[in-house]
Amino acid sequence: MEGVEESESLSTGLSASLPLYSGKRLESAIKSAELGIDISKLEFSKAQDDLIYQVVTAYVNALENLATSQVDLETEKNLMEHEKMIAAQFDAGAKAKIDLLRAQVETSNALQEAARSHATYEVALTNLAALMSVDSITNLTVEDFETHLKLDDVEKYLSEAEENRFDLKADALRIEQGELSVVSAKSGWLPEVSANVGTDLSGMSRTWKFTPDASAGLSASWNIFDSGVTRAEVESAKVEVERLKLALNSDLDGVQEDVVTAHKNLRIALLRMTTTQKTVELAEEERFIATERYNVGEGILLDVLDAEVALSTAKKNNVSARYDVMRYSFDLAHAIGDTLKALRSI
């Protein structure tokens, strides 16, 4: 229609709200998130220490099985030499058949024992390879080692465990998180205050001349009647804190038990290592005397075979004691939260 002008309009707005007071709910949430990151780091460190412990334990087991297998192979070789000697003497009519039969039985037993210990060693290698995520491990080398480990009082290790264990530190942080949850839940009884700012822009006609319109203010809200929801949340958070404290005490008891057990086992292993080494020396002397007496006709074959078996048993007991020292050193170091510490003592 003539005389009517068309007009257009456009408006837009922007607003922002900044919380000023939330009864420490926001502060608690931020701190709790930060604690969550610290807990994750501690859990990762604990997993690393556990993996190192599993690998070194499997390695020690494999070394012990290899050393035991070598003792069995040596025993088998010695008994086979005895059997060949008795067979030659039997053919010459110097020995009775019962001596030859007994020598053959002992050689057969030694052969089976050597095969069994070698199979156990191969299984230990397979387990070690699986932990190391490799296809296979060809072989290991047994080397003599000397330990200068000095075992301190168990109280020293208990104190170190309480200070160093990653899981105990994580438990303590979880309790702190739980206490923050109590604070956050209590914020339901308190008001929330926010600052609000905003602006509106509007324009009309073809000239598009905009007119700004700004505003600012404060707002507060307070939920006075919540049908007991806040109280229930507070009580639930408090119960969770108590549960976390019980969990910490339980883990602490478990750590103390691990430390005490490893300490006792290591102390006994150190004693066994000394006594079994002396036993090996005595068994070697016994075998020498029995063999010499038999060669000059003053002894019987049974004494020689028994001495050979006794020497084999003494050597395997010494192997067990020596590697128990390594194994329990790692057990004790793992119990106090630092598995690699044992590597510096062996």
C-alpha positions as CSV (number, residue, x, y, z in Angstrom):
1,M,0.0,0.0,0.0
2,E,1.1,3.5,-0.7
3,G,2.2,5.5,2.3
4,V,3.3,2.5,4.3
5,E,7.0,2.0,4.9
6,E,8.5,-1.3,5.6
7,S,10.6,-1.7,8.7
8,E,13.0,-4.5,10.0
9,S,14.2,-5.1,13.4
10,L,17.1,-7.3,15.0
11,S,18.0,-7.9,18.6
12,T,20.6,-10.1,20.3
13,G,21.8,-10.5,23.9
14,L,24.7,-11.8,26.0
15,S,24.7,-12.8,29.6
16,A,27.2,-14.3,32.1
17,S,26.9,-15.6,35.6
18,L,29.7,-15.9,38.1
19,P,29.2,-17.9,41.3
20,L,30.4,-15.9,44.3
21,Y,29.5,-18.3,47.1
22,S,28.4,-22.0,47.0
23,G,29.0,-23.1,50.6
24,K,32.4,-24.6,49.5
25,R,30.7,-27.0,47.1
26,L,32.7,-25.8,44.0
27,E,36.0,-25.6,46.0
28,S,35.5,-29.1,47.3
29,A,34.8,-30.4,43.8
30,I,37.9,-28.8,42.4
31,K,40.1,-30.2,45.2
32,S,38.5,-33.6,44.9
33,A,39.3,-33.7,41.2
34,E,42.9,-32.8,42.0
35,L,43.1,-35.5,44.6
36,G,41.7,-37.9,42.0
37,I,44.6,-37.2,39.7
38,D,47.1,-37.8,42.5
39,I,45.4,-41.1,43.4
40,S,45.6,-42.2,39.7
41,K,49.4,-41.4,39.7
42,L,49.9,-43.5,42.9
43,E,47.9,-46.4,41.5
44,F,50.1,-46.3,38.4
45,S,53.3,-46.3,40.5
46,K,51.9,-49.2,42.5
47,A,51.1,-51.1,39.3
48,Q,54.7,-50.5,38.1
49,D,56.2,-51.8,41.3
50,D,54.0,-54.9,41.2
51,L,55.0,-55.6,37.6
52,I,58.7,-55.2,38.5
53,Y,58.2,-57.6,41.5
54,Q,56.5,-60.2,39.3
55,V,59.3,-60.1,36.7
56,V,62.2,-60.3,39.1
57,T,60.5,-63.0,41.1
58,A,59.9,-65.1,37.9
59,Y,63.6,-64.4,37.0
60,V,64.8,-65.7,40.4
61,N,62.6,-68.8,40.1
62,A,64.0,-69.5,36.7
63,L,67.6,-69.1,37.9
64,E,66.9,-71.4,40.9
65,N,65.4,-74.1,38.6
66,L,68.4,-73.8,36.3
67,A,70.9,-74.2,39.2
68,T,68.9,-77.2,40.5
69,S,68.9,-78.7,37.1
70,Q,72.6,-78.4,36.8
71,V,73.1,-80.1,40.2
72,D,70.9,-83.0,39.0
73,L,72.8,-83.3,35.7
74,E,76.1,-83.4,37.7
75,T,74.7,-86.1,40.0
76,E,73.5,-88.1,37.0
77,K,77.0,-87.8,35.4
78,N,78.7,-89.0,38.5
79,L,76.4,-91.9,39.0
80,M,76.8,-93.0,35.4
81,E,80.6,-93.0,35.9
82,H,80.1,-95.2,39.0
83,E,77.8,-97.5,37.0
84,K,80.4,-97.9,34.2
85,M,83.1,-98.6,36.8
86,I,81.0,-101.2,38.5
87,A,80.0,-102.8,35.2
88,A,83.7,-103.2,34.2
89,Q,84.5,-104.7,37.6
90,F,81.5,-107.0,37.3
91,D,82.6,-108.2,33.8
92,A,86.0,-108.9,35.4
93,G,84.4,-110.9,38.1
94,A,85.5,-108.5,40.8
95,K,82.0,-107.3,41.8
96,A,78.7,-109.0,42.5
97,K,75.7,-108.4,40.3
98,I,73.8,-106.8,43.1
99,D,76.2,-104.0,43.1
100,L,75.7,-103.4,39.4
101,L,71.9,-103.5,39.8
102,R,72.0,-101.0,42.6
103,A,74.2,-98.7,40.5
104,Q,71.9,-99.0,37.6
105,V,68.8,-98.2,39.7
106,E,70.5,-95.0,41.2
107,T,71.5,-93.9,37.7
108,S,68.0,-94.4,36.4
109,N,66.6,-92.4,39.3
110,A,69.1,-89.6,38.7
111,L,68.2,-89.5,35.0
112,Q,64.5,-89.1,35.8
113,E,65.2,-86.4,38.4
114,A,67.4,-84.5,35.9
115,A,64.7,-84.6,33.3
116,R,62.1,-83.4,35.7
117,S,64.1,-80.5,37.0
118,H,65.0,-79.5,33.4
119,A,61.3,-79.5,32.5
120,T,60.6,-77.3,35.5
121,Y,63.2,-74.9,34.3
122,E,61.7,-74.7,30.9
123,V,58.3,-73.9,32.4
124,A,59.9,-71.1,34.5
125,L,61.4,-69.7,31.3
126,T,58.0,-69.7,29.6
127,N,56.5,-67.8,32.6
128,L,59.3,-65.3,32.6
129,A,58.9,-64.7,28.8
130,A,55.1,-64.2,29.2
131,L,55.7,-61.5,31.9
132,M,58.3,-59.8,29.7
133,S,56.0,-59.9,26.7
134,V,58.5,-61.7,24.5
135,D,58.0,-64.8,22.4
136,S,60.6,-66.9,24.2
137,I,63.8,-66.8,26.2
138,T,66.5,-69.1,25.0
139,N,68.5,-69.6,28.1
140,L,69.8,-68.1,31.3
141,T,73.3,-68.2,32.9
142,V,73.8,-69.0,36.5
143,E,76.6,-67.0,38.2
144,D,77.9,-67.3,41.7
145,F,76.9,-64.3,43.8
146,E,77.8,-63.0,47.2
147,T,75.3,-61.1,49.4
148,H,76.4,-58.5,51.8
149,L,72.8,-57.9,53.0
150,K,72.5,-56.6,56.5
151,L,69.1,-57.2,57.9
152,D,67.8,-54.5,60.2
153,D,65.1,-54.7,62.9
154,V,61.6,-55.3,61.5
155,E,60.4,-52.0,63.0
156,K,62.6,-50.1,60.6
157,Y,61.0,-51.8,57.6
158,L,57.5,-51.3,59.1
159,S,58.1,-47.5,59.3
160,E,59.4,-47.4,55.7
161,A,56.4,-49.3,54.5
162,E,54.0,-46.8,56.2
163,E,55.9,-43.9,54.6
164,N,56.5,-45.4,51.1
165,R,53.6,-47.7,50.1
166,F,51.7,-46.2,47.2
167,D,48.5,-48.0,48.2
168,L,48.5,-46.5,51.7
169,K,49.1,-43.0,50.3
170,A,46.2,-43.5,47.9
171,D,44.0,-44.7,50.8
172,A,44.8,-41.5,52.7
173,L,43.9,-39.3,49.7
174,R,40.6,-41.2,49.3
175,I,39.8,-40.4,52.9
176,E,40.5,-36.7,52.2
177,Q,38.3,-37.0,49.1
178,G,35.5,-38.4,51.3
179,E,35.8,-35.6,53.8
180,L,35.5,-33.1,50.9
181,S,32.3,-34.9,49.9
182,V,30.9,-34.3,53.4
183,V,31.7,-30.6,53.0
184,S,30.1,-30.6,49.6
185,A,27.0,-32.3,50.9
186,K,26.6,-29.8,53.7
187,S,26.5,-27.0,51.2
188,G,22.9,-28.0,50.5
189,W,22.0,-26.2,53.8
190,L,23.7,-23.0,52.7
191,P,22.7,-20.3,50.2
192,E,24.2,-19.8,46.7
193,V,25.1,-16.3,45.6
194,S,25.9,-15.4,42.0
195,A,26.8,-12.2,40.1
196,N,25.0,-11.7,36.8
197,V,25.9,-9.4,34.0
198,G,24.2,-9.0,30.6
199,T,23.7,-6.8,27.5
200,D,21.1,-6.5,24.8
201,L,21.6,-5.1,21.4
202,S,18.6,-4.1,19.3
203,G,18.2,-2.2,16.0
204,M,15.4,-1.2,13.6
205,S,15.0,0.2,10.1
206,R,17.2,0.0,7.2
207,T,19.9,2.1,8.8
208,W,20.6,-0.7,11.4
209,K,21.5,1.6,14.2
210,F,21.9,-0.6,17.3
211,T,21.1,0.5,20.8
212,P,23.0,-1.3,23.6
213,D,21.2,-2.1,26.9
214,A,23.4,-3.4,29.8
215,S,22.4,-4.9,33.1
216,A,24.2,-6.2,36.2
217,G,23.0,-7.7,39.5
218,L,23.3,-10.3,42.2
219,S,21.1,-13.3,42.8
220,A,20.8,-15.7,45.7
221,S,19.0,-19.0,46.2
222,W,18.4,-21.0,49.3
223,N,16.6,-24.3,49.4
224,I,15.3,-24.3,53.0
225,F,12.9,-27.2,52.6
226,D,14.4,-30.2,50.8
227,S,12.5,-33.0,52.5
228,G,15.7,-34.3,54.3
229,V,17.7,-34.9,51.1
230,T,20.7,-32.9,52.2
231,R,20.7,-34.6,55.6
232,A,20.7,-38.0,53.9
233,E,23.5,-37.0,51.6
234,V,25.6,-35.7,54.5
235,E,25.1,-38.9,56.5
236,S,25.9,-41.0,53.5
237,A,29.1,-39.1,52.9
238,K,30.1,-39.5,56.6
239,V,29.5,-43.3,56.4
240,E,31.7,-43.4,53.3
241,V,34.5,-41.7,55.1
242,E,34.3,-44.2,58.0
243,R,34.4,-47.0,55.4
244,L,37.5,-45.6,53.8
245,K,39.2,-45.3,57.2
246,L,38.5,-49.0,57.8
247,A,39.9,-49.8,54.4
248,L,43.1,-47.9,55.2
249,N,43.4,-49.8,58.6
250,S,42.8,-53.1,56.8
251,D,45.4,-52.3,54.2
252,L,47.9,-51.2,56.9
253,D,47.4,-54.5,58.7
254,G,48.0,-56.4,55.5
255,V,51.2,-54.4,54.8
256,Q,52.5,-55.0,58.3
257,E,51.8,-58.7,57.9
258,D,53.7,-58.8,54.5
259,V,56.7,-57.0,56.0
260,V,56.9,-59.2,59.1
261,T,56.5,-62.4,57.0
262,A,59.1,-61.4,54.5
263,H,61.5,-60.3,57.2
264,K,61.3,-63.6,59.0
265,N,61.7,-65.6,55.8
266,L,64.7,-63.6,54.8
267,R,66.3,-64.0,58.2
268,I,65.9,-67.7,58.0
269,A,67.1,-67.9,54.4
270,L,70.3,-66.0,55.4
271,L,70.9,-68.6,58.2
272,R,70.2,-71.5,55.8
273,M,72.6,-70.2,53.3
274,T,75.4,-70.3,55.8
275,T,74.5,-73.7,57.2
276,T,73.8,-75.4,53.8
277,Q,77.2,-74.3,52.5
278,K,78.9,-76.0,55.4
279,T,76.8,-79.1,54.8
280,V,78.0,-79.2,51.1
281,E,81.6,-79.1,52.3
282,L,80.9,-82.0,54.7
283,A,79.0,-84.0,52.1
284,E,81.9,-83.6,49.6
285,E,84.3,-84.9,52.2
286,E,82.0,-87.8,53.0
287,R,81.8,-88.8,49.3
288,F,85.6,-88.6,48.9
289,I,86.2,-90.9,51.9
290,A,83.4,-93.4,50.8
291,T,84.8,-93.5,47.2
292,E,88.4,-94.0,48.4
293,R,87.4,-96.8,50.8
294,Y,85.4,-98.5,48.2
295,N,88.2,-98.4,45.6
296,V,90.7,-100.1,48.0
297,G,88.1,-102.7,49.0
298,E,87.4,-101.4,52.5
299,G,83.9,-100.0,51.8
300,I,80.7,-101.0,50.1
301,L,79.0,-99.6,47.1
302,L,75.9,-98.6,49.2
303,D,78.1,-96.1,51.1
304,V,79.3,-94.5,47.9
305,L,75.9,-94.2,46.4
306,D,74.4,-92.8,49.6
307,A,77.2,-90.3,49.8
308,E,76.6,-89.2,46.2
309,V,72.9,-88.7,46.8
310,A,73.6,-86.9,50.1
311,L,75.9,-84.5,48.3
312,S,73.3,-83.9,45.6
313,T,70.7,-83.1,48.3
314,A,73.1,-80.8,50.1
315,K,73.9,-78.9,47.0
316,K,70.2,-78.5,46.1
317,N,69.4,-77.3,49.6
318,N,72.2,-74.7,49.2
319,V,70.8,-73.6,45.9
320,S,67.3,-73.2,47.5
321,A,68.7,-71.2,50.4
322,R,70.8,-68.9,48.2
323,Y,67.9,-68.1,45.9
324,D,65.5,-67.8,48.8
325,V,67.8,-64.9,50.0
326,M,67.2,-63.2,46.7
327,R,63.5,-64.0,46.6
328,Y,62.8,-62.9,50.1
329,S,64.9,-59.7,49.6
330,F,62.5,-58.8,46.8
331,D,59.5,-59.8,49.0
332,L,60.7,-57.5,51.7
333,A,61.5,-54.6,49.3
334,H,58.1,-55.0,47.6
335,A,56.4,-55.1,51.0
336,I,57.9,-51.7,51.9
337,G,57.0,-50.3,48.5
338,D,60.4,-50.2,46.7
339,T,61.1,-53.5,44.8
340,L,64.2,-52.1,43.1
341,K,65.8,-51.6,46.5
342,A,66.6,-55.3,46.7
343,L,68.7,-55.0,43.5
344,R,71.0,-52.6,45.4
345,S,71.5,-55.2,48.2
346,I,72.2,-58.4,46.2
